[in-house]
Amino acid sequence: DFGWRPQQLAVLASAFAAAEVSHEGLFRKIGVVAERHTLLGNEWSTDQLLKLLHSAWSLGQLETLEQLLRNLQRDSGLEKYVKEATPRDLPLLVSVLVLVEDDQLLEELTRSQREKLHGLPIPNLCALLKAWPSQDHLGSATAALASFKSTVVRETIAAASRKAPTPAELGLIITAASEDAKAASRLAELASSPALLGSMPPVDSSWPDMKVALSGLLDGFAKVEAEAPRLEAACAARLLTVLERKSVDPRDFAPAALAIREETYAQMPALVAAVAEKLSRARLPRTGTGENEHVRHLCERLVYAAVKLAHSDSRGSNDIELNGFVERLENCTSGDRGERRLDLLEQQVSKRMPSAAREALGPSWCTLLLVWSRRLSWSGGRNVFFEPPRPVAAVKRMVETAGSLLSSTTRAEADSLQAEAPALSRRGVPEVSERASASRPAAPSRAPTAGVSGAIGAVGRSGGASFASSAGREAPGRPMPPPRPPPGALVVTGGYDKGIAETIAGTYMPSSTNHSKTVYRRVDPPSEGKVLLYYWDDRDGEDNRGWWFGPAVGGEEVWAHNDTNPASPLPPPRNWTVLYSGEVDPALTVMKAQPDVGRAASTGSAAMPSSFRDRAPPGRGREMPAAPSRSRPVGAPSTAVGAKRPRIDDARAAELREWLEGLDDGAGAMIQYFDVLAAEFDADLAMIAAAKVDGGEQHGILGAVDPSFWDTVRVVKAGHKMLFARGIAKL
């Protein structure tokens, strides 16, 4: 019916588009009527024509209006509509101009609209990418359009950093970015989008939904073989969080876990360890067919990753900035041991982590970095453990559980791996282990020529007993009378248990302070390892309050405990509990030295280099470590079981950490020396200042520091020595 006016035709087409009814015959009739109006000189308004074209384009019927468009092109009518178009019309107009092969007008369109792309929403930009013609349809305008498309891709990725695209939009953007001249940088920028990193599926998602969501985020990048380390880490962190919260059948979560690439597992030991540990504790199917196939594939992927990790020295991703963030996280916790709640760790690290890192990685920045770490272990739960992940050990346990589910080849690969050293106990405070308390020490030898040999149950991080022994020696002739103990000394006399007596009995001198009370160190009999007596307050609970004997302040290896009379500045004289037995030894006493009681120390600072000893500040008798010995001196406690790094006073630790970070203006390279400075100098800057050599600066800046300092702290790099020398000179 030729009585239909342009306005009515546009409304009719819009109605069919709104109803999503693609009626080819109707649009051909609309096209015929529209052509007649054009031939009769009835002008279409821009709004009317674009409404008609949008309707036909959205339903895939744009070609039915080709004759109408060519009539307008012949009369130069299209130029008017192109000039009056808005950015929303760009996808449509590109399709129109490609259809009528108007390369000149297409170039003009791209030039006039280029500046209008900024700020367009993702759906509009993605529609433009979707409408983009293939290379065969571009004609002679290839160069101009390629430049315009590159701009579209850039603006789309910028928009994706503000709002996460849908999975369909993301796939479209990835495809377009992979065809760009700067494909690598475009894809890396897209994969680092903070909005995308924050678009993880909810933790209460079903496993099928989790699989769909993770695949939607990662599959596009895998398809074009693009690495996405930040996005992969965010997906891995979400997977671990959900795994920790749910008790599930491996057949349920395996498809979601397989959404993460094989190569990604091979770069994330924490992810491998956590997933393998989960599988090792589950009831795995006995065969790998049917619905069990996903479980078998996941186990094989973990074995492959463990093999790669065991034989690769590479560390980190291809994202240099991300690697720097991970290293900063590890440096911020380099002085910590045991475990800490995730939220508390995040608060601690956020004070030292640049705000740019938190902004770049999104709200889950901490867990994202943890899955990349090789010095911290996090399996998706509330706690973070200050120890390296053990992926190989976890995979070997998983393989044992899997049994016949895996092929003989896969099992052989796992068997060939060497598991990491056993993980230390995950306790951050002194604690008696059940295993240690169950073992009594060996009976001492009564042979006079062999002396006394005993063993004590030392509470170690491995949960087992640590043994100490000594060989008593009879001096020929009449023994020399013991000299008077120095002022301020304590004399510890052993109890009924000779093993305890051999390990902790002797003369103690003030060494430093901890939790506002003096730390005492045994100076006689001399020993290679430290024997300390220190106070710990109730910050870790009432059970940990009191005086402790151990090789390190706050360490997990301890021998005796007394929680009586906490108000006194001195250790209690009696009622000491021997920890391996849990019993009070009434014969174990700690007394203030009297003029004629006990053996005095032969020296209060025998191991300290003379240049340090002469300059040590008053009241700071901290000893420098002696050179390593191949034989343990009489009375030295065994240190076979790893003890926790001294948990020195929080204020001193913070002061030392701040000083180290200031040496290189916060770059983080010097924080690696925190552990050794804390262990050897009690984190005391006053003791570190004793390394200064008066007048040594005339031989250069390094001459102002005692050479033994470099050996003690194990400083090798000349640049680090220079930084230390400048810092020590200012102390």
Secondary structure as UniProt FT lines:
FT   TURN            2..3
FT   HELIX           6..18
FT   TURN            19..20
FT   HELIX           24..39
FT   TURN            40..41
FT   HELIX           46..58
FT   TURN            59..60
FT   HELIX           62..65
FT   HELIX           66..74
FT   TURN            75..76
FT   HELIX           77..83
FT   HELIX           87..89
FT   HELIX           90..99
FT   TURN            100..101
FT   HELIX           103..113
FT   HELIX           114..117
FT   TURN            118..119
FT   HELIX           122..130
FT   HELIX           135..137
FT   HELIX           139..141
FT   HELIX           142..162
FT   HELIX           167..178
FT   TURN            181..182
FT   HELIX           183..191
FT   HELIX           194..197
FT   TURN            203..204
FT   HELIX           207..223
FT   TURN            224..225
FT   HELIX           229..245
FT   HELIX           250..257
FT   TURN            258..259
FT   HELIX           262..265
FT   TURN            266..267
FT   HELIX           269..280
FT   HELIX           290..292
FT   HELIX           293..310
FT   HELIX           320..332
FT   TURN            333..335
FT   STRAND          339..341
FT   HELIX           342..350
FT   TURN            351..352
FT   HELIX           355..361
FT   TURN            363..364
FT   HELIX           365..370
FT   TURN            371..372
FT   STRAND          383..385
FT   HELIX           391..402
FT   HELIX           403..405
FT   HELIX           408..415
FT   HELIX           434..437
FT   TURN            448..450
FT   TURN            461..462
FT   TURN            487..488
FT   STRAND          490..493
FT   HELIX           498..504
FT   STRAND          506..514
FT   TURN            515..516
FT   STRAND          517..524
FT   STRAND          532..536
FT   HELIX           538..540
FT   HELIX           542..544
FT   STRAND          546..550
FT   TURN            553..554
FT   STRAND          560..562
FT   TURN            566..567
FT   STRAND          576..578
FT   TURN            579..582
FT   STRAND          583..585
FT   TURN            586..587
FT   STRAND          589..592
FT   TURN            595..596
FT   TURN            606..607
FT   HELIX           610..615
FT   TURN            618..619
FT   TURN            634..635
FT   HELIX           650..663
FT   TURN            664..666
FT   HELIX           670..673
FT   HELIX           674..681
FT   TURN            682..683
FT   HELIX           685..689
FT   TURN            690..691
FT   TURN            694..695
FT   HELIX           696..699
FT   HELIX           701..704
FT   HELIX           707..713
FT   HELIX           718..729
//
